[in-house]
Every structure is written in structure tokens, then in C-alpha cells.
Amino acid sequence: MVFIAFEGGDGAGKTTQIELLRVRLVDAGYDVVVTREPGGTPLGESIRAVLLHGDHVAPRAEALLFAADRAHHVATVVRPALARGAVVLQDRYVDSSVAYQGAGRELDPADIKGLSMWATEGLLPDLTVLLDVTPEVGRARRGAVHDRLESEQDDFHARVREHYRDLAASSAERYLVIDASLPAEEIAAIVADRVEPV
């Protein structure tokens, strides 16, 4: 029915906003599926453990692992949910790979996007909510515990943020960009206003 992805740097508040929207949609009578990448399936959780909590992963291998998770996840969770008429709320999708492995790891963003488009058979969200957060604010919100990607230096996260913003600017009709430093309730209201017509 409707596929909404939430994107943004680490510490942007995606999990909070997905839950607030989930409650609103369930209260309105919608069938809602909440999922995430990497993860969302048993295979995905295994890949997530390697990607976020394992030892060093070469950048190209990292990109391929994210794409493998995405291919399985879309085929077994997202497309079946959409086919039965559910609203899918997803924490991270294609743009995360393009921003993190493309800009962050300094691989070719076009190659990374092409890999994800092949993996998903071209499935794009109806709406992508980009919660825009600076590296400094994201790091402060995360506190002392960081996974393998979160522990990258601020210049990495700055490249990720700028690429997210470029992606949103290039397809403005499909994105809702929100300042993630706003209060959670204010962000939720902005999201709800944009989601309602969708």
C-alpha cells in the first residue's frame, strides 16, 4: 500500500519517529509493518551483527553485505506486506547505502545505488523522511556506546550528511527533510501532516 523510509545520520531519532507514526497509523486502523535495515529477518540480523559489531569489513564487502540484506528483506518482508495492503515503515533503506558506503566510504555513489536498485528490483519508497542531524549532535545523542559505523570520525559523518541532503534536493517531491534538533513531538506533527495525503 504505502512504503515510508526513515533516513538520517546516527542519533537523528529515526526509531522514535517511526514508533510515533506507527501508533498514529494503528490508531487510525491501518495494518502497519515496522522493519529495519540491516536486519528485519533472521538472515538480516546475522548480517547486521557482522556489519555493525564485527571486525573490520572492506568497504566493497560492506556495500555487498548491505545489498544482500536488502535483497532478502525486500523479497520476504517489504513486498509481501505491501501486497497485502499494509503500510511499511522502515528504518533505513537504499539512501543509507548511497550515503554511508558511497559518500562515507568514498565509493562511487552511482555504483552503490545501482547495486541496491538491482537488489530490490527497483523498489523505491513512496516517501522518504530525512531527519537531518549534524555529526556533533548525533554523537552527543548516542552517548558512549558506538557500533562500527557510529564510531567513524566526524568527517565521515559530515560526508554522509551532505550526501543525504544532496539526494533529497535531487528528488524533492519524494523527500521530507526535517531538522532533527526540533522536539520529537514537533517532528512527529510535521511527519503526520506529510504522511496523511500519502
Backbone bond lengths (Angstrom), bond angles and torsions (degrees), N, CA, C in turn:
res aa  C-N    CA-C-N  psi(-1)  N-CA   C-N-CA  omega(-1)  CA-C   N-CA-C  phi
1 M - - - 1.465 - - 1.530 109.73 -
2 V 1.358 116.85 -68.94 1.465 120.31 -179.96 1.521 108.53 -137.84
3 F 1.327 115.33 134.98 1.458 122.70 -178.39 1.519 107.88 -118.85
4 I 1.343 115.89 116.20 1.461 121.69 -178.87 1.524 108.48 -121.28
5 A 1.324 116.11 122.66 1.460 121.32 177.68 1.527 109.43 -104.81
6 F 1.317 115.20 143.29 1.459 121.86 175.01 1.518 107.82 -111.51
7 E 1.320 116.05 126.11 1.461 122.49 -177.67 1.520 109.89 -127.06
8 G 1.307 114.71 164.84 1.456 120.81 177.11 1.512 110.44 147.87
9 G 1.311 115.37 165.49 1.456 120.67 179.93 1.519 111.67 -64.62
10 D 1.326 114.66 166.23 1.460 120.07 177.82 1.528 109.49 -61.94
11 G 1.340 115.98 132.46 1.456 121.05 -178.11 1.516 114.39 89.28
12 A 1.340 117.33 8.69 1.469 120.47 -177.42 1.525 113.38 -75.86
13 G 1.336 117.71 -21.23 1.459 120.19 -179.57 1.516 114.02 101.70
14 K 1.321 117.69 21.96 1.467 120.84 -177.80 1.525 112.25 -60.37
15 T 1.326 116.97 -45.58 1.466 120.79 -177.86 1.529 110.87 -59.79
16 T 1.316 116.65 -43.24 1.470 121.61 179.29 1.521 110.75 -61.74
17 Q 1.330 117.04 -47.30 1.462 120.51 -176.40 1.527 112.02 -69.17
18 I 1.323 117.12 -35.83 1.464 119.82 176.67 1.524 110.25 -62.50
19 E 1.326 116.81 -43.31 1.463 119.82 -179.73 1.528 111.19 -65.66
20 L 1.322 118.05 -41.93 1.464 120.55 179.07 1.533 111.03 -62.93
21 L 1.331 116.78 -40.22 1.464 119.60 178.39 1.522 110.64 -70.97
22 R 1.327 117.13 -38.80 1.470 120.43 178.27 1.524 110.67 -56.44
23 V 1.315 116.49 -48.33 1.467 120.77 -179.28 1.527 110.52 -60.03
24 R 1.310 116.48 -44.55 1.474 120.64 -179.63 1.529 111.09 -61.02
25 L 1.339 116.46 -44.07 1.464 120.08 -177.82 1.526 112.32 -71.40
26 V 1.329 117.42 -40.13 1.468 120.55 177.12 1.522 110.02 -62.58
27 D 1.339 116.71 -42.34 1.467 120.55 178.02 1.526 111.65 -61.65
28 A 1.349 116.21 -28.08 1.465 120.70 178.94 1.531 112.20 -86.41
29 G 1.344 116.48 0.94 1.455 120.40 174.29 1.520 116.39 96.60
30 Y 1.318 117.67 9.65 1.465 120.20 -179.09 1.523 111.92 -85.61
31 D 1.323 115.13 148.11 1.459 122.93 168.72 1.530 105.81 -80.51
32 V 1.329 117.47 117.41 1.463 121.73 -174.13 1.524 109.77 -121.18
33 V 1.318 115.50 131.52 1.461 121.98 173.92 1.517 107.49 -113.70
34 V 1.335 116.60 124.20 1.461 122.26 176.16 1.518 107.70 -107.13
35 T 1.320 115.54 129.93 1.459 119.36 -178.89 1.524 109.52 -148.23
36 R 1.347 115.45 177.01 1.463 118.50 -175.77 1.521 110.77 -149.91
37 E 1.328 113.68 159.64 1.461 121.55 172.02 1.528 108.47 -130.43
38 P 1.321 116.55 140.53 1.460 125.66 -10.16 1.521 110.11 -69.43
39 G 1.302 115.83 155.07 1.461 121.42 -177.19 1.508 110.43 119.55
40 G 1.320 115.98 -156.30 1.458 120.18 178.25 1.516 114.27 87.55
41 T 1.331 117.13 -14.37 1.469 123.21 175.66 1.532 106.81 -143.38
42 P 1.325 118.67 163.32 1.471 118.99 175.79 1.534 112.55 -57.20
43 L 1.340 117.03 -42.89 1.466 119.51 176.53 1.521 110.44 -62.34
44 G 1.332 115.94 -43.37 1.456 120.72 -179.94 1.511 112.85 -61.54
45 E 1.332 116.89 -37.80 1.468 119.40 178.87 1.523 110.86 -66.10
46 S 1.335 117.34 -34.70 1.463 120.35 176.40 1.523 110.31 -66.34
47 I 1.331 116.18 -43.04 1.470 120.27 177.66 1.526 109.99 -64.59
48 R 1.327 116.65 -39.83 1.464 120.97 179.01 1.522 111.16 -58.73
49 A 1.332 116.50 -42.75 1.466 120.15 -179.82 1.522 111.24 -59.82
50 V 1.323 116.75 -41.38 1.463 120.90 178.66 1.525 110.52 -67.59
51 L 1.324 116.66 -46.32 1.462 121.10 -174.88 1.520 113.76 -68.49
52 L 1.316 116.70 -41.12 1.465 119.40 -172.46 1.527 114.17 -100.83
53 H 1.333 116.90 -22.88 1.460 117.85 -173.52 1.519 113.30 -128.15
54 G 1.334 117.23 3.62 1.449 120.27 179.30 1.513 112.00 -89.74
55 D 1.333 114.39 -169.89 1.451 120.57 176.92 1.524 109.39 -77.17
56 H 1.325 115.73 -174.31 1.462 121.73 -179.96 1.530 111.19 -51.89
57 V 1.334 115.87 136.50 1.464 122.72 174.11 1.523 106.01 -123.42
58 A 1.328 117.35 127.10 1.465 120.99 179.01 1.530 109.82 -57.43
59 P 1.340 118.69 142.84 1.468 120.83 -175.05 1.524 115.23 -51.86
60 R 1.323 118.52 -43.54 1.462 119.65 -179.28 1.531 110.97 -69.56
61 A 1.317 116.59 -37.40 1.467 119.77 176.07 1.529 110.14 -64.20
62 E 1.323 116.00 -40.02 1.462 120.81 177.21 1.527 110.27 -58.48
63 A 1.329 116.93 -46.49 1.461 121.29 -179.95 1.530 111.11 -61.79
64 L 1.323 116.39 -41.12 1.463 120.25 -179.86 1.522 111.87 -68.25
65 L 1.328 117.29 -37.42 1.466 120.20 178.15 1.531 110.79 -65.29
66 F 1.321 117.05 -43.15 1.468 119.58 176.17 1.528 110.57 -60.50
67 A 1.335 117.19 -41.70 1.467 120.50 -179.96 1.529 111.57 -66.29
68 A 1.349 116.93 -38.43 1.465 120.50 177.87 1.524 110.68 -62.91
69 D 1.330 115.97 -45.46 1.462 120.02 176.72 1.524 110.52 -58.83
70 R 1.327 116.00 -44.31 1.473 120.73 -176.82 1.527 111.19 -64.64
71 A 1.319 117.02 -42.51 1.471 120.28 -179.41 1.521 110.55 -60.06
72 H 1.325 116.85 -47.08 1.468 121.03 -179.10 1.527 110.90 -67.53
73 H 1.310 115.88 -41.61 1.461 121.97 -177.66 1.525 111.79 -63.62
74 V 1.317 116.55 -46.01 1.469 120.12 179.71 1.524 110.43 -64.66
75 A 1.344 116.30 -42.50 1.464 120.10 -177.41 1.523 113.06 -68.28
76 T 1.326 117.55 -33.77 1.468 120.01 -172.31 1.526 114.92 -105.86
77 V 1.329 117.67 -17.64 1.467 120.23 -178.50 1.532 111.88 -121.01
78 V 1.314 116.82 -57.09 1.466 120.27 -169.77 1.528 112.17 -69.54
79 R 1.324 117.29 -55.09 1.471 118.70 -177.59 1.535 112.44 -62.27
80 P 1.341 119.95 -43.18 1.473 118.54 176.55 1.531 113.02 -60.21
81 A 1.329 117.09 -38.97 1.467 119.99 179.13 1.522 110.71 -65.44
82 L 1.329 117.09 -44.75 1.464 120.38 178.71 1.528 111.04 -63.64
83 A 1.331 116.31 -37.69 1.466 120.55 -178.97 1.518 112.39 -63.99
84 R 1.327 117.09 -30.91 1.470 118.64 179.54 1.528 111.94 -89.93
85 G 1.340 117.61 2.04 1.456 121.32 175.02 1.509 115.71 95.96
86 A 1.315 117.42 14.30 1.466 120.79 -179.21 1.521 111.14 -80.38
87 V 1.323 114.57 161.23 1.454 122.62 168.36 1.525 106.15 -95.21
88 V 1.329 116.71 125.48 1.461 121.41 178.76 1.520 108.92 -103.72
89 L 1.331 115.61 122.88 1.463 122.74 174.57 1.518 106.62 -109.64
90 Q 1.312 116.26 118.89 1.463 119.44 -172.68 1.519 112.16 -123.80
91 D 1.314 114.89 132.64 1.457 123.55 175.27 1.526 107.92 -87.87
92 R 1.322 116.67 101.80 1.465 127.04 -178.96 1.529 112.30 78.60
93 Y 1.347 112.91 144.06 1.470 119.67 177.76 1.531 107.64 -155.28
94 V 1.317 118.16 -144.55 1.459 122.74 -173.16 1.534 111.98 -56.42
95 D 1.332 116.78 -42.94 1.464 119.66 -176.42 1.523 112.33 -59.40
96 S 1.327 117.55 -30.86 1.464 119.31 177.78 1.524 110.91 -62.53
97 S 1.325 117.20 -42.90 1.464 119.85 178.58 1.520 110.93 -65.84
98 V 1.328 116.36 -43.28 1.459 119.59 -179.23 1.529 110.21 -62.29
99 A 1.333 116.54 -40.96 1.465 120.25 -178.51 1.529 112.31 -76.35
100 Y 1.329 117.13 -47.05 1.470 119.91 -174.43 1.526 112.72 -78.33
101 Q 1.340 117.42 -49.23 1.462 118.40 -178.52 1.523 111.01 -85.07
102 G 1.334 117.45 -32.45 1.453 119.94 177.00 1.518 111.51 -72.21
103 A 1.328 116.68 -70.68 1.463 120.01 -177.27 1.526 112.22 -75.11
104 G 1.333 117.06 -46.24 1.460 119.81 -176.45 1.513 113.04 -63.34
105 R 1.325 116.97 -49.43 1.471 122.09 -179.45 1.520 112.25 -87.21
106 E 1.327 115.81 -2.70 1.467 122.53 177.33 1.535 112.57 61.54
107 L 1.338 114.81 38.38 1.455 121.41 167.69 1.532 107.10 -90.93
108 D 1.312 117.98 174.31 1.460 120.09 -179.14 1.530 109.31 -76.27
109 P 1.339 118.08 114.02 1.473 119.70 -179.18 1.527 113.33 -56.02
110 A 1.319 117.87 -33.94 1.470 120.14 179.42 1.525 110.73 -66.18
111 D 1.330 116.95 -38.26 1.462 120.36 176.75 1.521 110.82 -64.01
112 I 1.330 116.25 -43.12 1.469 120.92 -178.57 1.524 109.98 -65.24
113 K 1.332 117.01 -43.04 1.468 119.41 178.53 1.520 110.55 -64.26
114 G 1.324 116.93 -42.66 1.458 120.13 179.25 1.522 112.36 -60.69
115 L 1.313 116.60 -39.68 1.462 121.52 177.98 1.528 110.42 -62.22
116 S 1.335 116.53 -44.59 1.470 120.26 179.40 1.515 112.16 -68.56
117 M 1.317 117.44 -37.19 1.460 119.92 178.40 1.528 110.65 -64.89
118 W 1.333 116.41 -38.00 1.463 120.09 175.73 1.527 109.97 -65.79
119 A 1.335 116.56 -44.55 1.466 121.49 -177.54 1.528 112.08 -62.23
120 T 1.328 117.60 -34.41 1.467 121.71 -174.96 1.522 113.08 -101.11
121 E 1.333 116.46 2.68 1.474 121.25 -174.59 1.528 110.59 56.04
122 G 1.327 115.03 37.41 1.461 121.27 172.53 1.512 116.76 81.36
123 L 1.329 118.43 12.31 1.471 120.12 -177.68 1.528 110.87 -73.38
124 L 1.318 115.83 123.01 1.467 122.35 175.42 1.526 109.45 -118.14
125 P 1.330 118.15 150.67 1.467 120.38 177.12 1.531 111.72 -65.64
126 D 1.329 115.40 153.40 1.460 120.20 171.25 1.518 110.27 -70.46
127 L 1.319 116.03 -30.31 1.462 122.55 179.06 1.520 108.65 -148.87
128 T 1.321 115.79 136.78 1.466 121.22 172.80 1.521 107.86 -117.18
129 V 1.324 115.94 120.76 1.461 122.48 176.97 1.524 106.96 -93.89
130 L 1.323 116.53 114.63 1.458 121.45 178.51 1.520 108.85 -102.09
131 L 1.327 114.74 112.12 1.461 120.47 176.17 1.519 107.00 -90.83
132 D 1.315 115.32 106.25 1.459 122.21 -171.19 1.527 110.40 -86.32
133 V 1.329 115.39 117.56 1.462 120.82 -177.63 1.523 109.39 -132.96
134 T 1.327 116.67 140.30 1.461 119.60 176.24 1.530 109.37 -74.76
135 P 1.333 117.62 155.00 1.466 119.79 177.31 1.525 112.90 -56.24
136 E 1.326 116.36 -36.55 1.464 120.00 -177.81 1.520 111.55 -67.21
137 V 1.332 116.87 -44.53 1.458 120.43 179.36 1.529 110.09 -67.20
138 G 1.327 116.63 -42.13 1.456 120.37 178.84 1.527 111.61 -59.58
139 R 1.329 116.63 -44.18 1.469 120.41 -179.96 1.529 110.81 -64.47
140 A 1.329 116.86 -40.96 1.469 120.24 -179.95 1.528 110.89 -64.59
141 R 1.328 117.07 -38.63 1.461 120.58 -179.62 1.522 112.43 -69.69
142 R 1.328 116.68 -33.61 1.464 120.12 -177.87 1.522 112.34 -73.24
143 G 1.307 117.72 -22.48 1.461 119.80 -179.81 1.515 111.90 74.06
144 A 1.323 116.36 -145.59 1.464 121.46 -170.89 1.527 113.42 -89.30
145 V 1.329 118.56 -12.95 1.468 121.04 -175.68 1.527 109.62 -99.98
146 H 1.351 115.42 123.29 1.463 119.94 -177.83 1.524 109.73 -133.89
147 D 1.357 116.22 137.80 1.459 118.67 172.83 1.530 108.86 -82.36
148 R 1.327 116.62 -173.31 1.465 120.69 -173.06 1.526 112.74 -62.15
149 L 1.327 118.13 -36.99 1.460 121.12 178.87 1.526 111.81 -81.55
150 E 1.315 116.36 -40.06 1.465 119.55 179.13 1.527 111.83 -60.77
151 S 1.330 117.05 -29.15 1.463 120.62 -175.97 1.524 113.04 -78.77
152 E 1.333 117.57 -3.19 1.467 119.50 176.44 1.530 110.13 -63.66
153 Q 1.322 115.76 157.35 1.464 121.87 -177.58 1.532 111.06 -68.39
154 D 1.332 115.65 163.73 1.458 120.91 -176.51 1.526 112.77 -61.96
155 D 1.343 119.01 -29.36 1.462 119.05 179.48 1.534 110.84 -65.88
156 F 1.317 117.27 -34.59 1.466 122.23 174.15 1.527 109.09 -61.07
157 H 1.326 116.42 -50.66 1.467 120.50 -177.91 1.529 111.87 -67.30
158 A 1.334 117.21 -28.96 1.462 120.30 176.01 1.528 110.60 -68.19
159 R 1.333 118.13 -40.03 1.468 121.18 176.30 1.525 110.40 -63.75
160 V 1.334 116.33 -41.60 1.464 121.09 178.16 1.527 110.17 -60.00
161 R 1.327 115.76 -48.09 1.468 119.73 -178.37 1.525 111.56 -60.72
162 E 1.321 117.14 -46.14 1.459 120.14 -178.60 1.528 111.47 -63.54
163 H 1.323 116.86 -37.21 1.465 118.42 179.80 1.534 110.65 -70.16
164 Y 1.329 117.15 -38.75 1.467 119.09 173.86 1.530 110.04 -55.68
165 R 1.313 116.37 -46.68 1.460 120.62 -177.61 1.534 111.39 -64.11
166 D 1.339 115.89 -37.45 1.465 119.99 177.17 1.528 111.01 -65.68
167 L 1.339 116.37 -42.11 1.467 120.20 178.09 1.524 110.64 -59.35
168 A 1.324 116.32 -45.33 1.467 120.75 -179.38 1.524 111.02 -64.19
169 A 1.324 117.13 -40.09 1.469 120.54 -179.47 1.527 111.46 -66.71
170 S 1.329 116.88 -30.02 1.460 119.93 -176.92 1.529 112.91 -78.80
171 S 1.339 117.99 -17.54 1.471 122.02 179.31 1.527 109.16 -141.12
172 A 1.311 115.40 58.90 1.466 120.90 -170.53 1.523 113.15 -57.29
173 E 1.339 117.87 -29.90 1.473 120.24 -177.25 1.521 112.11 -68.54
174 R 1.334 117.90 -20.51 1.468 121.47 -177.80 1.529 112.56 -100.95
175 Y 1.315 117.70 -2.24 1.464 121.16 -175.65 1.518 111.91 -119.75
176 L 1.317 113.63 149.09 1.457 122.31 167.47 1.522 105.56 -123.42
177 V 1.323 117.12 111.99 1.464 121.86 -178.48 1.527 108.20 -101.47
178 I 1.334 115.39 125.84 1.464 121.02 -176.78 1.520 109.33 -128.93
179 D 1.300 116.39 138.65 1.461 122.53 174.02 1.529 108.17 -66.67
180 A 1.332 116.53 111.33 1.466 120.21 -175.09 1.519 113.74 -73.10
181 S 1.337 117.46 -4.18 1.464 118.99 176.78 1.528 111.88 -83.58
182 L 1.327 118.10 -7.52 1.465 121.44 176.62 1.529 109.83 -67.08
183 P 1.338 118.16 158.52 1.468 120.41 175.50 1.529 110.90 -59.03
184 A 1.333 116.67 145.51 1.469 122.27 -175.68 1.517 111.86 -55.57
185 E 1.328 117.66 -40.27 1.467 120.76 -177.63 1.526 111.00 -67.11
186 E 1.330 116.68 -36.03 1.462 120.46 178.58 1.531 110.39 -68.42
187 I 1.328 116.77 -41.99 1.463 120.54 176.33 1.521 110.10 -60.76
188 A 1.329 116.47 -44.88 1.472 120.94 -178.92 1.520 111.19 -59.52
189 A 1.327 117.66 -38.69 1.464 121.04 179.22 1.522 111.26 -66.76
190 I 1.332 116.81 -39.63 1.468 121.06 177.95 1.528 109.85 -64.13
191 V 1.330 116.02 -44.03 1.464 120.79 179.30 1.528 110.00 -61.87
192 A 1.320 117.16 -46.23 1.460 121.01 -178.09 1.521 111.38 -60.53
193 D 1.330 117.09 -40.61 1.462 120.69 179.50 1.524 111.25 -62.09
194 R 1.333 116.69 -38.82 1.478 120.42 -179.24 1.523 111.60 -76.39
195 V 1.329 117.23 -35.14 1.462 121.45 -176.87 1.526 111.28 -73.08
196 E 1.324 117.96 -33.62 1.463 120.80 -172.80 1.530 113.09 -53.26
197 P 1.337 120.16 -49.13 1.464 118.12 179.32 1.541 113.02 -69.11
198 V 1.321 117.65 -25.70 1.468 121.02 178.81 1.517 109.67 -69.28
